[in-house]
Amino acid sequence: MTDGRPRTSPATAVAELQPVGLSTVLAEADLQTRTERKYLVPPWALEALVDGLRDDFQALEMAGLRVFRYESVYFDTPGLTSYRAAAHGRRRRFKVRTRTYLDSGLCVLEVKTRGGRDETVKDRMPYHPDRRDRLDRAATEFVLSRVPLVVGADALEPTLVTTYSRVTLVDLAVGARVTCDVDLVLSEPTGESARLDDRVLVETKSPGSAGPADRILWRLGLRPVAISKYCVGLAALRPGLPANRWHRTLQRHFADRL
């Protein structure tokens, strides 16, 4: 479903921004503890957003590329402890995933938890891409050291795979980041999948309150939505799961995706 407006590709949208390398981003705006807001926006809004940020933000560039392909494998218990904690709004919730940067072949294991002020805390370790769909002993120990699971991390199993392409914008002065994901595909290990190819998932990430990206999107009439790639993807693919938290997002953006 499209609105008829011209669609600008992510590569074109960020082509005129100044580049910034990954080492600089990690040093100046790593934001493993941050405040996040998420938006599902039509493609035309990407160009308007980038245009409004061009004076202060740079585009992540590696090996001449500014659009990068990602694959994430999410792990959960057989009873979906991670999913259900999020669905019911429990304070002590977590996500465990491997993330593979498909253009470089690099892979990391990430554990996301909630901090004391409801901010997102992310811990990561390097991981071998050949093991991205399972957790070895070192990965199990890493997860257990960060998540108070009811059961051992060895009970975690791959539950959902997401693939998408991303551009990353960075304001080094204040340590803020904006990521824009397109061509999102959500798949279960069984092969069942859903796509979201006519919306851009924008995430604003800052060390504090709302930033310039949020204010630009608000002026465009776009508001944050309740969405987690893992939770919304699983809810879209398994309609029987509790999903009131994401009901509006599912009805508006995923009702006809399967």
C-alpha positions as a printed Julia matrix, in Angstrom:
258×3 Matrix{Float64}:
  0.0     0.0    0.0
  1.54    3.32  -1.08
  0.41    6.95  -0.98
  1.59    7.88  -4.46
  4.42   10.16  -3.35
  7.9     9.67  -4.85
  9.97    7.06  -3.05
 13.59    8.0   -2.34
 15.99    5.13  -1.72
 17.99    5.22   1.53
 21.25    5.42  -0.44
 20.02    8.49  -2.33
 18.61   10.12   0.8
 21.96   10.05   2.65
 24.28   10.53  -0.34
 24.99   14.21   0.41
 25.72   13.81   4.12
 29.27   13.88   5.42
 30.61   10.36   6.15
 31.69    9.02   9.53
 33.54    5.78  10.22
 32.48    3.01  12.57
 35.4     3.5   14.97
 34.35    7.12  15.5
 30.72    6.14  16.06
 31.7     3.52  18.62
 33.95    5.99  20.41
 31.59    8.96  20.4
 28.02    7.65  20.11
 27.97    3.96  21.05
 24.88    4.46  23.26
 24.72    1.04  24.87
 22.5     2.78  27.44
 19.99    5.03  25.73
 16.45    6.34  25.36
 14.72    5.07  22.22
 11.7     6.08  20.19
 10.46    4.14  17.17
  8.43    5.27  14.19
  6.96    3.51  11.16
  7.02    6.17   8.46
  6.2     6.27   4.74
  9.22    6.3    2.41
  8.78    9.98   1.48
  9.39   10.96   5.12
 12.93    9.57   5.01
 14.08   12.3    2.64
 12.4    15.0    4.74
 14.02   13.63   7.89
 17.52   13.48   6.42
 17.15   16.96   4.95
 16.27   18.34   8.37
 19.28   16.65  10.0
 21.96   17.37   7.4
 23.58   20.28   9.29
 24.42   18.22  12.39
 24.32   14.55  11.41
 26.75   12.39   9.44
 26.1     9.07   7.7
 27.9     5.92   8.77
 30.1     4.75   5.9
 32.24    1.62   5.64
 34.1     0.41   2.56
 32.23    2.96   0.47
 28.81    1.7    1.6
 26.14    3.65   3.47
 23.34    1.08   3.31
 24.1    -2.12   5.21
 22.33   -5.48   5.32
 21.59   -7.05   8.7
 20.36  -10.4    9.94
 19.25  -10.94  13.54
 18.4   -14.29  15.13
 16.31  -13.94  18.3
 16.4   -16.56  21.04
 13.69  -17.36  23.56
 12.62  -20.18  25.85
 10.1   -22.77  24.63
  7.5   -20.91  26.72
  8.51  -17.57  25.17
  9.67  -15.97  28.43
 11.23  -13.0   26.65
  8.18  -12.35  24.47
  5.66  -12.69  27.29
  7.61  -10.4   29.61
  7.41   -7.69  26.96
  3.77   -8.43  26.11
  2.74   -8.02  29.74
  4.94   -4.96  30.33
  7.07   -6.57  33.0
  9.87   -4.41  34.26
 12.48   -7.18  34.19
 12.49   -8.08  30.52
 15.18   -8.96  28.05
 16.03   -9.91  24.49
 18.81  -12.2   23.32
 19.93  -12.17  19.71
 22.83  -12.6   17.38
 23.3    -9.84  14.83
 25.23  -10.49  11.64
 26.45   -7.65   9.45
 25.99   -9.41   6.13
 28.21   -7.09   4.09
 31.26   -7.71   6.29
 30.43  -11.11   7.79
 30.95   -9.8   11.33
 28.66  -11.13  14.04
 27.91  -10.19  17.65
 25.8   -11.66  20.44
 23.64   -9.03  22.13
 21.64   -9.03  25.35
 19.19   -6.15  25.8
 17.7    -5.39  29.21
 15.85   -2.51  30.89
 17.76   -0.16  33.18
 16.55    1.4   36.41
 15.1     4.45  34.62
 13.42    2.4   31.88
 16.27    3.01  29.45
 17.57    0.26  27.19
 20.88   -1.34  28.21
 22.72   -3.42  25.61
 25.67   -5.75  26.25
 27.46   -7.49  23.42
 30.31   -9.84  22.63
 31.91  -10.9   19.34
 30.45  -14.12  17.96
 31.25  -16.49  15.12
 28.77  -16.07  12.24
 28.66  -19.83  11.64
 27.11  -20.2   15.12
 24.63  -17.34  14.85
 21.61  -19.66  15.06
 22.7   -21.31  18.32
 24.35  -20.42  21.63
 27.62  -22.11  22.55
 29.0   -22.4   26.09
 30.66  -18.98  26.1
 27.46  -17.41  24.8
 25.41  -19.19  27.45
 27.67  -17.88  30.21
 27.49  -14.38  28.75
 23.68  -14.44  28.72
 23.39  -15.87  32.23
 25.69  -13.18  33.62
 23.26  -10.5   32.43
 19.77  -11.98  32.55
 18.16  -13.54  35.64
 16.48  -16.31  33.67
 14.14  -18.72  35.39
 15.75  -21.49  33.35
 19.27  -21.82  32.03
 20.33  -20.09  28.86
 20.86  -23.52  27.3
 17.05  -23.67  27.05
 17.03  -20.69  24.7
 16.28  -21.61  21.11
 16.1   -19.63  17.84
 12.58  -18.24  17.56
 12.59  -15.49  14.92
 14.93  -14.25  12.18
 14.8   -10.7   10.85
 16.56   -9.27   7.8
 16.61   -5.65   6.68
 18.79   -2.9    5.24
 19.84    0.06   7.39
 21.32    3.53   7.2
 22.71    5.09  10.38
 22.92    8.83  11.06
 25.06   10.18  13.88
 25.34   13.51  15.69
 28.77   13.28  17.31
 28.34   16.53  19.25
 25.58   15.17  21.48
 26.09   11.43  20.96
 22.74   10.84  19.25
 21.93    8.29  16.54
 19.1     7.67  14.11
 18.71    4.35  12.3
 16.41    3.85   9.32
 15.51    0.27   8.35
 13.89   -0.76   5.06
 12.84   -4.03   3.39
 12.13   -5.71   6.73
 11.4    -9.45   6.58
 10.41  -11.41   9.71
 10.66  -15.21   9.56
 10.1   -18.16  11.85
 12.43  -21.19  11.66
  9.49  -23.04  10.05
  9.71  -20.7    7.05
  6.56  -18.68   7.78
  7.32  -15.02   7.11
  5.89  -11.5    6.93
  7.23   -8.46   5.09
  7.1    -4.72   5.71
  8.43   -3.19   2.51
  6.4     0.04   2.21
  7.39    1.57   5.53
 10.67    2.75   7.03
 11.33    1.8   10.65
 13.05    4.81  12.19
 14.64    4.56  15.64
 15.91    7.63  17.44
 18.51    6.89  20.11
 19.81    9.51  22.49
 21.37    9.71  25.94
 18.45   11.81  27.19
 15.25   13.49  26.03
 13.76   13.89  22.56
 16.21   15.01  19.9
 15.99   16.86  16.58
 14.92   13.75  14.66
 11.93   13.3   16.97
 10.92   16.93  16.55
 11.17   16.73  12.74
  8.99   13.62  12.67
  6.46   15.22  15.0
  6.22   18.26  12.71
  5.48   15.85   9.85
  2.57   14.48  11.88
  4.36   11.21  12.67
  4.29    9.84  16.21
  6.17    7.05  18.0
  4.66    3.58  17.77
  4.87    0.52  19.98
  7.02   -1.86  17.98
  9.74   -4.41  18.58
 10.94   -6.35  15.58
 10.97   -9.52  17.65
  7.65   -9.11  19.44
  5.62   -7.65  16.58
  7.11  -10.17  14.17
  6.24  -13.1   16.41
  2.76  -11.73  17.11
  2.11  -11.26  13.39
  3.18  -14.84  12.67
  1.46  -16.39  15.7
 -1.93  -14.66  16.04
 -2.82  -16.61  19.19
 -0.16  -14.9   21.3
 -1.09  -12.09  23.71
 -0.39   -8.88  21.79
 -2.53   -6.05  23.17
  0.6    -3.94  23.59
  1.14   -3.92  19.81
 -2.49   -4.25  18.66
 -2.63   -0.89  16.87
  0.69   -1.47  15.1
 -0.34   -4.97  14.02
 -3.73   -3.85  12.73
 -2.39   -0.83  10.89
  0.78   -2.25   9.37
  0.69   -6.06   9.44
 -2.93   -7.15   8.96
 -2.38   -8.03   5.28
  1.31   -8.99   5.4
  1.11  -12.74   5.81
